Amino acid sequence: MFWFSDDLEREELESLARAAGYAGLDILTLALTPGELQVKVLSPLTLPLGEGSEPYHTILLVYGFPGRAGSEGGWSAPALPGLPPSAAHLFDLLAGNLSSQGSLFVAGPPSHLPHFGLELEKRGFTFKYWYAVEWQMETSPAVGGLPTVHLGVLHYVRRLARVTIAKVRIPHQYCRFCGEPLADWGGKKASRNPAGRVISDVWLQLDAWQDRHDWRREVLRRLLSLAAPASSSCPPRALLARLIMPVSAAAAPASRNGGLPERPGTGEVPRDTILLGDILEVIRQLPAESVDLAFADPPYNLDKRYNQYEDDRHDEEYLAWCNQWLQEYVRLLKPGGSLFVLNLPKWAVHHAVFLDGLPEMRRLNWIAWDALSEPRGRVMPAHYALLFYSKGPLPRHFHPGRAQVLPRGYCFRGKCVKERAGKVPAAELNDIWSDVHRIKHRRDRDEHPCQLPLRLMERIISIASDEGDLVFDGFMGTGSTALAARRLGRHYLGIEIDPAYIAIARAKLEQEALQLGLFRGDTLCQACQ
Ligand SMILES: C[S@@+](CC[C@H](N)C(=O)[O-])C[C@H]1O[C@@H](n2cnc3c(N)ncnc32)[C@H](O)[C@@H]1O
């Protein structure tokens, strides 16, 4: 049985499409055969993608793998991501049958999704969104990583095409404890709009709709609505293409460090210091295999106002630069060390494909951090991608149980959190993190355009390292990683190009150390003393 729609009524899907402004919905089932330029059409329908057929306004490609119980199109993904060559043929077919103003969605487990994204970019498509959907199916077993509840849906459109994304609202949800709206962003007006709140790119708790709809129908309804055609006398059709992927042999984890040599790096690695300079120049001087946990929060190429850094490079230039420092990060990590890379999903798609191609690295999770930024545009951008890799098949230190996770369906208001303490069981950590907000108020942030919340850094460091370990951050900003590492009894090592940010980080570290009577005389680079 295919996970997406076998048990959904065809007529219902058709009427869903009509309600969203389409003439109807065609359904196809395809299978990729490994290594061959062949796409098998399994659907009893005749292939509607032939010459002369009307292009679709919206195509949703959903993929799955032969299930563990041997059923076709199940969920469980093989351990090795990557696409067989036949995928290229598939994308040519799909791209050739999508209208110029159309939207192409690809839905499936995050393991393979970045590779699909890149295939689309090669064919002139451009990234719009990665919707992180919390799905209510069996939890995929976590081999070394966090349990996955994350279904990814990529949204691509043709480059330079003028595509209108419709504003879609969803009903307000309320805290199960205090009854206040769950969403506390966008002001009172937003939370009182009777039409609901504007959708973001993280879709949680679709089970709230389960009594009325299957959650997959709700996903389909949202996607078709976001990409809905402008009203016309001759509405177009949509296509749901269900793709059964071939399974590549999964490599069994051999050992904790993947058989990589336990070769100590040459030279001494500095500790408890933030080095002033350019990431590439400084990192190349650091010894190989010297850090236990590496974290990267690079500039997002969004034209943010940094003091020292031009944040608006050409895409190719930015990505080539990222690949250079990613390669150095990998060199720096000890075997069995963990790597976390935070970026916008649009860039993280490329980071994932690059890192997946390095034989020593294994992607454990694409964690969707639901960071709740300001309402902006048609879809509120809330999803930050946090890629989690280990150097070798398994991370040496991994303790997800250390994370204090607020359960879904409860608000973050301090008063409510306090009152419900001990009354509501904590939740298990999985690959959608929705309980850590970005720093919302100016009064809580330093003079820095994108300082991260300490709680995020404390979570990453506590689950992926142990006391005494060395935590590296090559884009230290105003020192969130250093502060969190020291609070948790780890050593830190940072690089930052801007002396003003280093000065802020240093002042915070010193102030906290003095307050706690812990001042250990941490060293800071000479340039910023
Ligand atoms: C997204 S911010 C990191 C913020 C940090 N995580 C925090 O919480 O403060 C990126 C940082 O990278 C720094 N940066 C930009 N280009 C750099 C480079 N070439 N080498 C080192 N640091 C750089 C910027 O100055 C900025 O502080």
The ligand as an SDF file (V2000), in Angstrom:
LIG
                    3D

 27 29  0  0  0  0  0  0  0  0999 V2000
   24.3550   34.1710   11.5250 C   0  0  0  0  0  0  0  0  0  0  0  0
   25.5790   35.0260   12.3730 S   0  0  0  0  0  0  0  0  0  0  0  0
   25.9820   33.9940   13.7360 C   0  0  0  0  0  0  0  0  0  0  0  0
   25.3010   34.4200   14.9880 C   0  0  0  0  0  0  0  0  0  0  0  0
   25.6700   33.5940   16.1960 C   0  0  0  0  0  0  0  0  0  0  0  0
   25.2250   32.2280   16.0670 N   0  0  0  0  0  0  0  0  0  0  0  0
   25.1030   34.2110   17.4670 C   0  0  0  0  0  0  0  0  0  0  0  0
   24.2170   33.6040   18.0830 O   0  0  0  0  0  0  0  0  0  0  0  0
   25.5270   35.3030   17.8170 O   0  0  0  0  0  0  0  0  0  0  0  0
   26.9670   34.8450   11.3280 C   0  0  0  0  0  0  0  0  0  0  0  0
   28.2440   35.4460   11.8690 C   0  0  0  0  0  0  0  0  0  0  0  0
   29.3080   35.1130   10.9860 O   0  0  0  0  0  0  0  0  0  0  0  0
   30.2110   36.1980   10.9170 C   0  0  0  0  0  0  0  0  0  0  0  0
   30.9590   36.0560    9.6580 N   0  0  0  0  0  0  0  0  0  0  0  0
   30.5720   36.4170    8.4240 C   0  0  0  0  0  0  0  0  0  0  0  0
   31.5210   36.1190    7.5290 N   0  0  0  0  0  0  0  0  0  0  0  0
   32.5290   35.5320    8.2010 C   0  0  0  0  0  0  0  0  0  0  0  0
   33.7760   35.0040    7.8050 C   0  0  0  0  0  0  0  0  0  0  0  0
   34.1680   35.0220    6.5440 N   0  0  0  0  0  0  0  0  0  0  0  0
   34.5560   34.4750    8.7510 N   0  0  0  0  0  0  0  0  0  0  0  0
   34.1670   34.4500   10.0580 C   0  0  0  0  0  0  0  0  0  0  0  0
   32.9910   34.9520   10.4830 N   0  0  0  0  0  0  0  0  0  0  0  0
   32.1750   35.4840    9.5640 C   0  0  0  0  0  0  0  0  0  0  0  0
   29.3210   37.4260   10.9730 C   0  0  0  0  0  0  0  0  0  0  0  0
   30.0440   38.5610   11.4270 O   0  0  0  0  0  0  0  0  0  0  0  0
   28.2340   36.9620   11.9510 C   0  0  0  0  0  0  0  0  0  0  0  0
   28.5170   37.3550   13.2670 O   0  0  0  0  0  0  0  0  0  0  0  0
  1  2  1  0
  2  3  1  0
  2 10  1  0
  3  4  1  0
  4  5  1  0
  5  6  1  0
  5  7  1  0
  7  8  2  0
  7  9  1  0
 10 11  1  0
 11 12  1  0
 11 26  1  0
 12 13  1  0
 13 14  1  0
 13 24  1  0
 14 15  1  0
 14 23  1  0
 15 16  2  0
 16 17  1  0
 17 18  1  0
 17 23  2  0
 18 19  1  0
 18 20  2  0
 20 21  1  0
 21 22  2  0
 22 23  1  0
 24 25  1  0
 24 26  1  0
 26 27  1  0
M  CHG  2   2   1   9  -1
M  END
$$$$
